[in-house]
């Protein structure tokens, strides 16, 4: 449980440090989608952190922040490196993450 907490804290730190920023809420929402942005500072906005992607390979585990995929054709999540499509049978999504996704992006196809 301690390791999981550490991974989540690291993913939050990555979100705070590395998420894209926009000069206005309008610009952020035009790129990220309506209601998918949060205030970053007095003069900037960034995409809202939606969930965490956990990856375990052997004894190595990582967690990264993920945001709603906004490419207009796919349903899923994204981080700065890759997309996680809800149509991927290998993707395990918690009910809470799926509920947040559906509240912000509509119900996934499939």
N, C-alpha and C positions, 0 to 999 in steps of 0.2 A: 504494500500500500504506500509505503514511503517513496519508493521508486516512481510509482505512478504520479504522486503529488509533485515530485521533482520534475518529471517530464512535463506536466501541465504548466508548472511555473516557468519552465524554460520556453515553452510554446507561447505563453503570454508575453514573456520578455521579447521574444522574436517578433510578435505582433506589434508591440509598442515601438520597437526599434525599426522594423523593416517594412511595415505595411505601406502601400502607396498612399500619398497624401494629395489632396486637392484644395485649391484656394477657396472654393465655395461649396456649399451643400448641393446647389444645382448641378455643378460640374461633377461632383462625386456621384450623385444619383443618376446623371446621364450616362455615366460609365458603369457604375455598380448596380444600379436599379433603385427604384423608389423604396424608401424605408430600409435601405441596406447600408446606410452610412451613420457614422457617429462623429461628434465633434472631437477633433484631435487636440486643438489648441484654440485660442481665441480667434485665430485667423485661418484655420485649416480643418479639413474633414478627412476621414479615412473610411475604408469599408469596415462594417461591423464584423467582429469575430463571431463566427457561427458555431464552430466545433473544433475538435482536434483530430488529426489523423495520426494514429499510432501505428508504428511499424516495428515488428520484432523479427530479427534474423539471428538465429542461434541465441547467444546470451546478450546481444546488443539490442536495445530498444530506443526508439526515438519518438518524439511527438512534434508535430508542426501545426501552426494555426491554419484553419481553412475557412474559406469564404464561399458564398453561393456562386456557382459557375454562371456566368452571364454572357454566353456566346450566342444566345437566341435560338439554338437548335438542340442543345443537350441539357439533360437534367442531372445535377450533381453538385459537387463541391470542387474547389480549386485552392491551390496554394501557389506560391511563386514558381514552383517547379513543375507541377503536373495537375491533371484533372482526375477526379474520382467520380465516375459516372454511376448513377443509381441503377443503370441497366447491367452493371457488372456483377455477376453472381458471386464473385469472390470478395466483394466489398461487404463488410459487416458494418451496419449503421445502427446506432442505438435508437430506440423509440423516441427519446427526447430530441436527438439531433434531427431525426426525420420530421418530427412535429414542428420544430423551428423552421426547417427548410420549407415545409408545406405552407406555413403561415406567411412566409416571405416570398416564395416563388411560385405558389400554386401547387396543386397536386402533381406529382411526377407521372409521366406517361409510362405505360407498361403495365 
